[in-house]
Amino acid sequence: MRKQIAAANWKMNLTFQQAEKLIDDVLDANIMLSSNQLVLFAVPYPYLLMTRSDVEDEYNYEVAAQNCHHEKSGAYTGEVSAGMLHSIGVNYCIVGHSERREYFGETNTMLAEKINLCLGNKIVPVFCCGEPLAVREAGTQNNFVAKQLADSLFHLPAEIIRGLIIAYEPIWAIGTGKTATSEQAQEMHHHLRSVIARQYGTAVANEVPILYGGSVKANNAKELFGCADVDGGLVGGASLVAADFIEIIKALK
Ligand code: 13P
């Protein structure tokens, strides 16, 4: 079975003390994950080491970064490289979140560079794609997300692609409380899988976990994760509340 993943994306929220308590509260729920399940905590950079040591002894709980820079090293004040993340034991990194694309001008080409740097540092990228509202309203979302995948990922060989994690996050559903319906999510996830299958074959496409993101909540996770091609979620707001994120973890297939 494909990996089923509940990924918390805290974004720029919580103090260190609140972060420690949130991790403790989630781990105190003692949810035993099966071998095909994974929980990721994508935390702000200053909390990576704390989180890594908190999850160290927990089976299939892992820490992730929310971003890395698209250059290897150099005069980029305030930035963090994939190599730095690797050197502190971070094995996962979100790449191409829509907030990074929108507010920090990240392009598909830059994201391809980030993907390469992550992979070169043994970091599994969680690659985000998803369309803005205007594209959804024009009905061209399928081509839009296919291009995001093609431009940032399809230079990679099949054996690498099968190890990636993809997150589909329709921008109109992020932080809006307006979740995609499970039909919309399934339709798009199926489309993404067929785009990968066309390029790399069905076997590879069937191995790639595709997470849904955009107003995943404790009360809708079960239905969303129940869709055949939805392999869990990338969760913003609801991951900041222990009780809610615990329910979301429990909703994994
Ligand atoms: P919300 O769950 O707050 O809508 O955020 C989704 C998201 O952007 C996760 O990366």
Boltz pocket constraint, residues with backbone or C-beta under 6 A from the ligand:
constraints:
  - pocket:
      binder: B
      contacts: [[A, 9], [A, 97], [A, 169], [A, 173], [A, 174], [A, 175], [A, 176], [A, 177], [A, 213], [A, 214], [A, 215], [A, 216], [A, 234], [A, 235], [A, 236], [A, 237], [A, 238]]
      max_distance: 6.0
